Amino acid sequence: MKLIVGNKNYSSWSLRGWLAIKQSGLSFEELIVNIGGEEWEAAKRQSGEIMPAGKVPILWDGETVVWDSLAIMEYLGDKVGRERFWPKDDAARGMARSMVAEMHSSFQALRRECPMNVRTTYDNARISDDCKVDIVRILQLWAEARARFGQGGPFLFGTFGAADIFFAPVVSRFITYGIGVPGFAEAYMQAVWEHEWMQQWIAAAEDEQWVLEQYEAVPQG
């Protein structure tokens, strides 16, 4: 099994796919590509069958090719058991699935204005009202999940799972851009940031030499 990921400093979707395969417990080979480099553009042009969307992450499992981080997580869940990713309780699982789906499809202002940049922090970022709306919505989701289903541990549904995998890049964004959050969210963010797998990803991001200037600008609202 092979997983292609992009720059660990910038690629939020790669982080999700990578955390998903770590959560699965399956062994895999990791291939890292510079998504801002000419080699990646050339590879996309030449390899349409194995890179169908021209984006990362991409999972190869024998003859099976899975792209898109949510599809990768669901594919892995089918292989190892979905309970490894999702809460057992019906109500909790329903909310977790809804949160993951909303994260997968929404929050465009936050994505646009605050790209993931693991090794950088800003103290002068100014975000737009649209971005603030996204942030408030995310905090509402976190608060409800923690209040209703978070009694079993420090993560959204107690133990680490699919929802935390999909909101991990948001935690990184909030830290990078100095987003003020209430105490419960600070505690949750700390739990995610200090998770063993996140620390591995962060260390690799800090060691990367690639710099993509389009992701280095400070938001100006």
Stockholm file with secondary structure:
# STOCKHOLM 1.0

chainA/1-221         MKLIVGNKNYSSWSLRGWLAIKQSGLSFEELIVNIGGEEWEAAKRQSGEIMPAGKVPILWDGETVVWDSLAIMEYLGDKVGRERFWPKDDAARGMARSMVAEMHSSFQALRRECPMNVRTTYDNARISDDCKVDIVRILQLWAEARARFGQGGPFLFGTFGAADIFFAPVVSRFITYGIGVPGFAEAYMQAVWEHEWMQQWIAAAEDEQWVLEQYEAVPQG
#=GR chainA/1-221 SS CEEEECCTTTCHHHHHHHHHHHHHTCCCEEEECCTTSHHHHHHHHHCTTTSTTSCSCEEEETTEEEESHHHHHHHHHHHHCGGGTSCSSHHHHHHHHHHHHHHHHCCHHHHHHSCCCTTCCCSSCBCCHHHHHHHHHHHHHHHHHHHHHCTTSSBTTBSCCHHHHHHHHHHHHHHHTTCCCCHHHHHHHHHHHTSHHHHHHHHHHHHCCCCCGGGCCCCBC
#=GC SS_cons         CEEEECCTTTCHHHHHHHHHHHHHTCCCEEEECCTTSHHHHHHHHHCTTTSTTSCSCEEEETTEEEESHHHHHHHHHHHHCGGGTSCSSHHHHHHHHHHHHHHHHCCHHHHHHSCCCTTCCCSSCBCCHHHHHHHHHHHHHHHHHHHHHCTTSSBTTBSCCHHHHHHHHHHHHHHHTTCCCCHHHHHHHHHHHTSHHHHHHHHHHHHCCCCCGGGCCCCBC
//
